[in-house]
Amino acid sequence: MTIEQAIYFKVLLSNGYTEELLQYVNTALEAQSTLSDVVLELAYAGNDREKLISILSEYLIELKNDEIDFDGKLIDMFLAFFRRKYREENMPLDELVTVMRNCAMCYSNLWDAPNNSLWFTMYVVDECYEWGERTHFLQTLNDFLDYKKPMRFSDFCY
């Protein structure tokens, strides 16, 4: 398990999404001949969300910001999750923007992440949704989800 995966799973777990991690663990159990200690611990924890979060927290305890690929691997995992929830699983738009903001808030509370436009977009997306014209918002949301093009909150304030 990479550092970015551990952060991703911890943030999702903190927001009530356990299926991603459980699927990862099940796949690892089936596919890998040698399992890391953290994957074994996660497997033994089962569906206990608090225990899963605790195991990931312990795994990440010595983590330093310069070891994390914030704007590459990590944001890509979140964007793939949001795209899947919205486009394949038909998550309502108002729910999607709430989940995006909650993930950004949880993430920034857990790590002293650099302030940049990609993470800021996740943080303000619900306000852009609320204040923006729908067609413009949908276009900028799709540009963010597909191309990592940040939203500018000022574009939505009239």
N, C-alpha and C positions, 0 to 999 in steps of 0.2 A: 504494500500500500504506500502510495506516495504521500508526501506532506500535503500536497494540494487536494488529493482525494480525502484525506483525513479531515481537513478543514471544511471541505464541501459537505461531507457527510455530517459533520458536527453541526454545521449551520442548518442543514435540512432537518436533522433530528430535533434541534432546538425549536424549529418551526412546525413540528409535528409530522414530518415526512420520514417514515422509517423504511418504506419499501425500497428506496434506492440502496441503502446500506445492506439490507437483508438480501437483496438480489446479488449485490457484489460478493457478499460472504458466501452465499450458496454457489455462485459460479466459481469462486476461488476453491471451495471445498471439492468441487467436481473436477476442476481442470488442473489444479496445481498439485504436483507430487510433494513438494516441500512448502509448507505453509509458514508464514512469519508468525511470531508470537502474538502480535496484535490481532491478526486474522483469527487465530485459534481462540483468543480471549473473547473476541466479538461473537464467534460461533457459539461459545458456551453461554454467553449472555442472553441468547435467544431474542425475544421481543421486548425485553426490559429496556425501555428507552433511556431511563436514567442511568442504568448500568452501562449501556452503549456509549452515552455521552461521557461518562466517567472514564471509560477505557480510552476513548479518543483524546480526552483532555490529558490523560497521563502520557499518552503517546506523543503529544505535541508540547509537553511541558518545557522542553529545552529549546523550542523553536525560536529562531531569529528571523526578523522580517526579510533580511537579505537572502534567505534561503527559499523564499516563496516566490513563485512566478505569478504574481497578482494579476497582471494584465494579459497573460497568455493562457496557460493551462487552467488556472482557477476560474477566471471569468468565463472561459469557453465552456467549462462544465456547467456553470450556472445558466448561461445562455441556452445551452442545449436542453437543460431541464425546463426552462421557461417556454422554449419553443414547443417542446413535447407536450407540456401541460396545456398550453394554449391551442395549438394547432391539431394535435393528434387526439388529445383527451377532452378537447372542447371546454377547457376551463373558462368560465365567464371572464370578460375583460376586467370588471371591477375586482374580482377575486385575484386575477393575475397581478394587477398593479399593487394590490395589498401584499401579496406574497413576495413580490420583488422588493418592496420597501422593507418588509419585515426581515428578509434575508440580509439586506444591506445594513439594517440597524443591528441585527444580531452579530453579523460579521465585524462591523466596526467596534462593537462592544467587546468582542473577544480578542481582536488583534488591533494593534496600533497601525492600521493600514495607511498607506500613503493616500492623501487626498488627490484624487484625479477624476477626470470627467466620466470615466466608465462606471466607477463605483458611485459617484455622485448621481449619475443618471438613474441607477437603481433606487437611490435614496429619494429622489424627487419625482419619480414616474407617476405616483398616485396624484400628486398635485398638478402635474402636467395634464393628466387625464381629466381631473376635475375642472381645470381652468381652460383647457384648450378646445379648439374647434375639432370635432370628431375626426373628420377626414385627415386633417393635418396631423393630429395625434397618432392615428393609425399608421400613417406613412412614416413618421419619425420612430414609432415603436418598432415597426418592421425593419427599418434601417438599423436600429440598435440591435435587435435580435439576430439579424442576418449578417450584418457587416461591422458590428461593434462601433457604429457611428453614434457618438454621444448626443443626448438631447440637451438642449440649452433651455433652462427654465424660463429665461427671459423671452424666448420665442412664444411662450404660452400666456404671458401676462399682458393683458390689454388695458 
